[in-house]
Amino acid sequence: MLELKLISEYPQEILATDEVGRGPLGGPVVVGAIRLFSEDKEALKNLLKFLKTKGIKDSKKLSSQDRLAVLKKLGISLSPFKQKEVISFKGIEISYITWDIDNEIIDQENILAASLRGMREASESLSKAKKNQTTVLIDGHMKLRWGKKESPWNEIPVVKGDTKSVLIGLASIIAKEKRDAFMRDMHELYPQYGFGKHFGYPTKEHRLAIEEHGPCPIHRKTFKGVKEFVRA
């Protein structure tokens, strides 16, 4: 298990984070983050083995039904954005949260900056440890952005982390289901765009709807496929 290779010092606070929704033309980018504290390697190993038996994989490789089944097995609910929840397995407490960065911030900062900001803010909201006592596993190849501040954490980017790390995979599943649920709600407000089917991704149906109706308030107005139809 990757986590056991990457983390060598204990006790250790461990955070894992992933985002969903960088590619859509509408809606927020949604971050999932989890946090746990492990006293030693053996405790972490036991927890990871337990989580792996619950079917945690890259969220993109699971159907919605499978993702929801995983969350149900673990007792994880899709709480409101930015509301921390806590569960416990194998004597280890796991905190989790979803964090949204809306389309307006995405348009102001660009999607990469917004995604990294969301992962940092979600992780900050969960972290309890003092400086240099935390390892953060980040899906992708980049560390988080702190501006002029120095990161207080040991940040480890993991390319395709949602397929390699059980913890990142869990964060990915939480984020994916939360974003999809949000976009289904948006479908009720803006049914002409079909958000309940494509969840904001640039399908042919979605592009034609934008061309016909113009962008709605949750569209990303700096994205190709939307910006051409923004009325001054």
HELIX and SHEET records of a PDB file:
HELIX    1   1 LEU A    2  LEU A    6  1                                   5    
HELIX    2   2 LYS A   41  LYS A   52  1                                  12    
HELIX    3   3 SER A   59  LYS A   61  5                                   3    
HELIX    4   4 SER A   64  LEU A   74  1                                  11    
HELIX    5   5 ASN A  103  GLU A  109  1                                   7    
HELIX    6   6 ILE A  111  LEU A  126  1                                  16    
HELIX    7   7 GLY A  161  LYS A  164  1                                   4    
HELIX    8   8 VAL A  166  LEU A  189  1                                  24    
HELIX    9   9 PRO A  191  TYR A  193  5                                   3    
HELIX   10  10 PHE A  195  HIS A  198  1                                   4    
HELIX   11  11 LYS A  204  HIS A  213  1                                  10    
HELIX   12  12 LYS A  227  PHE A  229  5                                   3    
SHEET    1   A 6 GLU A  85  PHE A  89  0                                        
SHEET    2   A 6 ILE A  92  ILE A 101 -1                                        
SHEET    3   A 6 VAL A  29  SER A  38 -1                                        
SHEET    4   A 6 GLN A  12  VAL A  20 -1                                        
SHEET    5   A 6 THR A 134  ASP A 139  1                                        
SHEET    6   A 6 ASN A 154  VAL A 158  1                                        
END                                                                             
